[in-house]
């Protein structure tokens, strides 16, 4: 899909067609993240740093499951 780049003040912006926004599950006001890859940049609707933090939290919850169950009482 071809995207157009427009100048807005001192910045550049990219207009995302409605079909692409729907397939990415993004709406007005959402944030997109650009990740550098060997072939260029990948734009996605999720934050890779947040995913790493969630994975670390899940490992901690699994490791300390019994302690968390006791604390929940």
C-alpha positions in Angstrom: 0.0 0.0 0.0 1.4 3.4 -1.0 1.4 6.1 1.7 1.8 9.8 1.1 4.1 12.1 3.2 2.8 15.6 3.9 4.6 18.6 5.4 2.9 20.0 8.5 4.7 22.9 10.0 8.3 21.8 10.8 7.3 18.1 10.7 6.3 15.4 8.2 3.2 13.3 8.6 1.9 10.2 6.9 -1.8 9.7 6.2 -3.0 6.2 6.9 -5.9 5.0 4.8 -9.1 4.0 6.7 -8.7 0.3 5.6 -5.2 0.2 7.0 -6.2 1.8 10.3 -9.1 -0.7 10.7 -6.8 -3.7 10.1 -4.2 -2.2 12.6 -7.0 -1.6 15.0 -6.1 2.0 15.6 -8.3 5.1 16.0 -7.8 8.8 16.3 -5.5 9.7 19.2 -3.8 6.2 19.4 -0.1 6.0 19.3 2.0 4.1 16.8 5.5 2.8 17.3 8.3 2.7 14.8 10.9 -0.1 15.2 14.1 -0.1 13.2 14.6 -3.3 11.3 17.3 -4.4 8.8 15.0 -3.6 5.9 13.9 -0.2 7.2 11.3 0.7 9.8 8.2 -1.2 11.0 5.2 0.7 12.2 2.9 -1.1 14.6 0.2 -0.3 17.1 2.0 -2.0 20.0 5.0 -0.9 22.1 7.8 -3.5 22.0 9.2 -2.2 25.3 5.8 -2.7 27.0 5.7 -6.3 25.7 9.1 -7.0 27.3 7.8 -5.6 30.6 4.7 -7.7 30.5 6.7 -10.8 29.8 9.0 -10.1 32.8 5.9 -9.6 35.0 4.4 -12.9 33.8 7.7 -14.7 34.7 7.6 -13.1 38.1 4.0 -14.0 38.7 4.7 -17.6 37.7 7.7 -17.9 39.9 6.0 -16.3 42.9 2.6 -17.8 42.4 2.2 -19.2 45.9 3.3 -15.9 47.5 0.9 -13.9 45.4 -2.0 -16.3 46.2 -1.3 -15.8 50.0 -1.1 -12.0 49.5 -4.5 -12.0 47.7 -6.2 -13.5 50.8 
